[in-house]
Amino acid sequence: MSEHLMRSVLEEYGRLTSQAMAHYIPDKEPRKYLYDLVPDYPGRGGKYFRPGLAIATGNVYGGSPALTLNSAVTLELLHNAFLIHDDVEDESLSRRNRPTMHEYSSRSIAINVGDAMNALAMYPLLKNRELLGPKLTLAIFMEIQHMVIESAEGQAMELGWRQDNREDLADEDYYRMILKKTCWYTCIHPIRIGAMIGSHGKVDPDLFNRLGYFMGVAFQIQDDVLNLVAEEKKYGKEIGGDIVEGKRTLILIHLLGACSAAERKEIMHFLSRPIRERDQQMATQILSLMHRYESIEYAKRNAKYMAGGALKEFYSIFSRFPSSKDKSFIESIILYMINRDY
């Protein structure tokens, strides 16, 4: 029942966000190389988690979708701009069961489309002034500014670890990186922004930091697991891509700490090669080692632990509110993060 509710609410708020987003995409040239490409990633069947969390939290705190919609559009445009740039940086081949933008067009065009989406995402924030007033509009703008900086810092950490072929990382390093790269923009800020709008700026947004952190870590670890074990038609990315790309997931960090010195040397030699020279056969062997040393199970346990922490925070914060579709939706997302297989 909870998953059905989650899907239906995400579909509803995703549709609202998508329709609103269309009004912010210019109807002018250059279409073929820019504006026709902007709706591509948002239209590929994404879950619209971030707009969903923002709108639902806003509703719980007394707001309405109309008040949160501009901020939801900004969150979704930035999310998809990040995805386009991430795919270029990771040299990924597919996204949501279709070729990545840089694969079917070019790296240069994809980067430029992502840049344009980052710029387009700012205008809805300015439109907030008409609905929310100048003080709250500025506060939300600062939330977005912090979110983008944290995400860029987290991405820098991950890219740097791969560039330097780090093998000395611990769980704490992964959690710090994921806080920056994933948690702030996937969960913490969408929830904070929704609550700020719904309460007309009266709620302390720091109240939601632990909830969003636990949610974001659970989401990312499970995402890392699914990259290795899910069916591609469900997941929408090349399975095992994180191994080939050399991402320092909790799974890989655990494996490097658990395997033999000879196995570690072989893994690090594989990861020292350029991405396009890393063969699938060795990636499959590394996946086999992850199963042998129970690194995937270790990650799953940590994801469930983090989701449990998120549930505790959720009940602490939201128990005072009456039952509602939006309150149940937020709870269902946390439960989904424990059980998701796509």
VMD Tcl script that draws the C-alpha trace (Angstrom):
set ca {
  {0.00 0.00 0.00}
  {2.77 2.45 0.92}
  {4.57 1.89 -2.39}
  {1.33 2.43 -4.31}
  {0.79 5.70 -2.44}
  {4.38 6.79 -3.10}
  {4.08 6.07 -6.82}
  {0.76 7.87 -7.18}
  {1.92 10.99 -5.30}
  {5.22 11.12 -7.19}
  {3.28 10.83 -10.43}
  {0.90 13.60 -9.40}
  {3.57 16.04 -8.19}
  {5.92 15.04 -10.99}
  {3.28 15.87 -13.56}
  {2.65 19.26 -11.94}
  {6.39 19.99 -11.92}
  {6.88 18.84 -15.49}
  {4.01 21.01 -16.75}
  {5.32 24.03 -14.87}
  {8.87 23.39 -16.07}
  {7.76 23.57 -19.70}
  {6.85 27.24 -19.22}
  {10.46 28.04 -18.30}
  {12.05 26.50 -21.40}
  {12.43 29.20 -24.08}
  {10.62 28.68 -27.37}
  {13.32 30.11 -29.60}
  {16.54 29.30 -31.39}
  {18.84 27.50 -31.12}
  {16.34 24.68 -30.77}
  {18.14 21.69 -32.27}
  {21.35 22.10 -30.28}
  {19.95 23.49 -27.04}
  {16.31 24.07 -26.18}
  {14.96 20.88 -27.76}
  {17.47 18.97 -25.61}
  {16.59 20.58 -22.27}
  {13.41 18.46 -21.74}
  {15.23 15.21 -22.64}
  {16.45 13.97 -19.25}
  {13.42 15.27 -17.27}
  {11.18 13.47 -19.77}
  {12.87 10.09 -19.45}
  {10.68 8.86 -16.63}
  {12.55 10.12 -13.59}
  {10.87 9.72 -10.21}
  {10.70 13.45 -9.34}
  {11.75 12.65 -5.76}
  {12.98 16.15 -5.01}
  {9.89 18.05 -6.16}
  {7.75 15.41 -4.47}
  {9.49 15.85 -1.13}
  {9.36 19.64 -1.36}
  {5.67 19.82 -2.29}
  {4.58 17.18 0.22}
  {6.51 18.77 3.10}
  {5.10 22.17 2.16}
  {1.59 20.75 2.26}
  {2.12 19.14 5.66}
  {3.24 22.51 7.04}
  {0.15 24.27 5.73}
  {1.15 25.29 2.22}
  {-0.07 24.24 -1.20}
  {1.49 22.87 -4.40}
  {1.02 26.25 -6.07}
  {3.26 27.92 -3.48}
  {6.03 25.30 -3.76}
  {5.91 24.67 -7.49}
  {8.48 27.26 -8.59}
  {11.04 25.88 -6.15}
  {10.17 22.33 -7.26}
  {10.92 23.29 -10.87}
  {14.28 24.70 -9.82}
  {15.14 21.50 -7.94}
  {14.26 19.30 -10.91}
  {16.08 21.44 -13.48}
  {19.22 21.46 -11.34}
  {18.95 17.72 -10.72}
  {18.86 16.94 -14.43}
  {21.64 19.41 -15.18}
  {23.74 17.56 -12.61}
  {22.89 14.24 -14.29}
  {23.99 15.47 -17.71}
  {27.29 16.72 -16.32}
  {27.75 13.59 -14.19}
  {27.31 11.40 -17.25}
  {30.03 13.33 -19.07}
  {32.37 13.18 -16.07}
  {31.71 9.47 -15.54}
  {31.82 8.64 -19.27}
  {28.53 6.82 -18.78}
  {26.88 5.18 -21.78}
  {23.23 5.07 -20.74}
  {20.76 6.91 -18.55}
  {17.22 5.65 -17.93}
  {17.49 3.01 -20.66}
  {18.61 5.45 -23.35}
  {22.01 6.71 -24.54}
  {23.42 9.55 -22.46}
  {23.24 12.98 -24.04}
  {26.95 13.18 -24.74}
  {26.78 9.79 -26.48}
  {24.02 10.68 -28.93}
  {25.11 14.30 -29.45}
  {28.56 15.33 -28.23}
  {30.35 16.10 -24.98}
  {30.44 19.80 -25.81}
  {26.73 20.05 -26.56}
  {25.81 18.04 -23.45}
  {27.93 20.26 -21.19}
  {26.37 23.36 -22.71}
  {22.83 22.02 -22.23}
  {23.64 21.33 -18.58}
  {25.01 24.85 -18.21}
  {21.84 26.30 -19.74}
  {19.64 24.25 -17.41}
  {21.57 25.58 -14.41}
  {20.85 29.12 -15.62}
  {17.19 28.41 -16.45}
  {16.73 27.02 -12.93}
  {17.31 30.46 -11.41}
  {14.29 32.20 -12.95}
  {11.59 30.24 -11.07}
  {13.28 31.33 -7.84}
  {12.82 34.96 -8.84}
  {9.15 34.28 -9.60}
  {8.78 33.15 -5.98}
  {8.78 36.82 -4.98}
  {5.26 37.26 -6.36}
  {3.90 34.46 -4.16}
  {6.16 34.34 -1.11}
  {7.47 37.87 -0.68}
  {11.07 39.08 -0.79}
  {12.32 37.76 2.57}
  {11.29 34.12 2.06}
  {12.30 34.26 -1.61}
  {15.82 35.29 -0.63}
  {15.98 32.60 2.06}
  {15.04 29.91 -0.48}
  {17.57 31.29 -2.95}
  {20.26 30.90 -0.28}
  {19.10 27.31 0.32}
  {19.61 26.56 -3.37}
  {22.99 28.29 -3.41}
  {24.18 26.18 -0.49}
  {22.79 23.03 -2.11}
  {24.70 23.60 -5.36}
  {27.98 24.35 -3.60}
  {27.72 21.27 -1.39}
  {26.92 19.09 -4.40}
  {29.89 20.42 -6.35}
  {32.18 19.84 -3.38}
  {30.95 16.26 -3.01}
  {31.42 15.61 -6.71}
  {34.93 17.05 -6.48}
  {35.77 14.65 -3.67}
  {34.55 11.63 -5.62}
  {36.24 12.67 -8.88}
  {39.46 13.41 -7.00}
  {39.47 9.99 -5.33}
  {39.10 8.35 -8.71}
  {41.75 10.53 -10.33}
  {44.24 9.75 -7.55}
  {43.13 6.09 -7.49}
  {42.67 6.19 -3.72}
  {42.64 2.89 -1.84}
  {42.96 4.24 1.71}
  {39.37 5.44 2.20}
  {37.19 4.52 5.17}
  {33.42 4.41 5.64}
  {33.54 7.88 7.23}
  {35.03 9.33 4.03}
  {32.19 7.86 1.99}
  {29.54 9.24 4.36}
  {31.12 12.70 4.28}
  {31.20 12.68 0.50}
  {27.61 11.44 0.20}
  {26.39 14.10 2.64}
  {27.73 16.69 0.24}
  {27.04 15.07 -3.10}
  {23.66 13.43 -2.45}
  {22.01 14.25 0.85}
  {21.80 18.02 0.62}
  {20.24 18.16 -2.83}
  {18.25 14.93 -2.82}
  {16.60 15.14 0.60}
  {17.76 17.81 3.06}
  {17.14 20.95 1.02}
  {13.92 19.79 -0.69}
  {12.43 19.06 2.76}
  {13.80 22.29 4.25}
  {12.47 24.38 1.37}
  {9.04 22.77 1.49}
  {8.75 23.36 5.24}
  {9.95 26.95 4.93}
  {7.31 27.67 2.30}
  {4.49 25.84 4.09}
  {5.22 27.57 7.41}
  {5.82 30.99 5.81}
  {9.39 30.96 7.08}
  {8.49 30.24 10.70}
  {10.00 26.74 11.00}
  {13.70 26.25 11.79}
  {14.98 24.40 8.69}
  {17.86 22.83 10.64}
  {15.22 20.62 12.25}
  {15.27 18.44 9.11}
  {19.01 17.99 8.63}
  {19.31 14.62 10.36}
  {16.18 13.28 8.67}
  {17.44 14.31 5.25}
  {20.92 12.99 5.95}
  {19.71 9.54 6.93}
  {17.32 9.45 3.98}
  {19.98 10.56 1.50}
  {22.59 8.06 2.67}
  {20.08 5.20 2.59}
  {19.03 6.24 -0.91}
  {22.60 6.47 -2.23}
  {23.85 3.21 -0.75}
  {20.86 1.36 -2.16}
  {21.48 3.09 -5.50}
  {25.06 1.80 -5.41}
  {23.78 -1.71 -4.65}
  {21.25 -1.61 -7.48}
  {23.94 -0.52 -9.90}
  {25.55 -3.89 -9.30}
  {22.64 -6.28 -8.93}
  {19.44 -4.84 -10.45}
  {18.07 -5.68 -13.84}
  {19.01 -2.98 -16.35}
  {15.47 -2.66 -17.69}
  {14.32 -1.73 -14.17}
  {17.24 0.44 -13.14}
  {17.88 2.33 -16.34}
  {21.69 2.42 -16.24}
  {24.38 0.03 -17.36}
  {24.67 -2.57 -14.61}
  {28.09 -2.64 -12.95}
  {28.90 0.78 -14.34}
  {30.11 1.98 -10.95}
  {32.85 -0.68 -10.99}
  {34.07 0.27 -14.46}
  {33.93 3.97 -13.55}
  {35.90 3.33 -10.36}
  {33.42 5.01 -8.03}
  {34.44 4.75 -4.38}
  {31.17 3.32 -3.16}
  {30.76 1.90 0.32}
  {30.83 -1.50 -1.39}
  {34.21 -0.95 -3.04}
  {35.68 0.61 0.12}
  {34.58 -2.44 2.12}
  {36.01 -4.82 -0.48}
  {39.40 -3.08 -0.53}
  {39.57 -3.44 3.24}
  {38.49 -7.09 3.27}
  {40.24 -8.71 0.30}
  {43.79 -10.07 0.15}
  {46.78 -7.90 -0.73}
  {47.11 -9.64 -4.10}
  {43.44 -9.08 -4.92}
  {43.66 -5.45 -3.88}
  {46.69 -4.94 -6.12}
  {44.82 -6.41 -9.07}
  {41.77 -4.23 -8.42}
  {43.85 -1.08 -8.13}
  {45.72 -1.92 -11.34}
  {42.37 -2.27 -13.11}
  {41.21 1.09 -11.75}
  {44.46 2.79 -12.80}
  {43.59 2.35 -16.49}
  {41.53 4.88 -18.50}
  {37.83 4.05 -18.23}
  {37.43 2.96 -21.84}
  {40.30 0.48 -21.38}
  {38.73 -1.27 -18.38}
  {37.37 -4.59 -19.58}
  {34.04 -6.06 -18.54}
  {35.62 -9.41 -17.66}
  {37.67 -7.90 -14.85}
  {34.68 -5.85 -13.68}
  {32.75 -9.11 -13.42}
  {35.58 -10.61 -11.34}
  {35.48 -7.64 -9.00}
  {31.72 -8.06 -8.64}
  {32.33 -11.71 -7.77}
  {34.77 -10.60 -5.06}
  {32.16 -8.20 -3.71}
  {29.82 -11.14 -3.29}
  {32.54 -13.38 -1.81}
  {33.54 -10.85 0.83}
  {29.88 -9.91 1.48}
  {30.56 -6.27 0.62}
  {27.15 -5.88 -0.98}
  {25.41 -7.33 2.06}
  {27.45 -4.99 4.25}
  {26.20 -2.03 2.24}
  {22.60 -3.25 2.41}
  {22.80 -3.50 6.20}
  {24.12 0.04 6.42}
  {21.36 1.32 4.12}
  {18.70 -0.26 6.33}
  {20.36 1.16 9.44}
  {20.30 4.65 7.92}
  {16.70 4.26 6.79}
  {15.81 3.21 10.33}
  {17.41 6.41 11.59}
  {15.37 8.36 9.05}
  {12.15 6.75 10.29}
  {12.98 7.67 13.86}
  {13.60 11.29 12.86}
  {10.43 11.33 10.76}
  {8.24 10.18 13.67}
  {9.92 12.66 15.99}
  {9.23 15.60 13.66}
  {5.93 14.71 12.00}
  {4.03 12.89 14.76}
  {2.35 16.15 15.83}
  {0.69 16.55 12.43}
  {-2.62 14.86 11.58}
  {-2.65 11.94 9.16}
  {-2.64 13.01 5.53}
  {-1.68 11.82 2.08}
  {1.45 13.95 2.13}
  {2.60 12.82 5.56}
  {2.10 9.18 4.59}
  {3.93 9.84 1.32}
  {7.07 11.03 3.11}
  {7.00 7.99 5.36}
  {6.50 5.71 2.36}
  {9.60 7.11 0.66}
  {11.70 6.11 3.67}
  {10.21 2.61 3.65}
  {10.85 2.44 -0.08}
  {14.52 3.23 0.47}
  {14.78 0.13 2.64}
  {13.01 -2.19 0.23}
  {13.55 -0.69 -3.24}
  {14.72 -2.98 -6.02}
  {14.61 -0.49 -8.91}
}
mol new
graphics top color blue
foreach p $ca { graphics top sphere $p radius 0.5 }
foreach p [lrange $ca 0 end-1] q [lrange $ca 1 end] { graphics top cylinder $p $q radius 0.2 }
display resetview
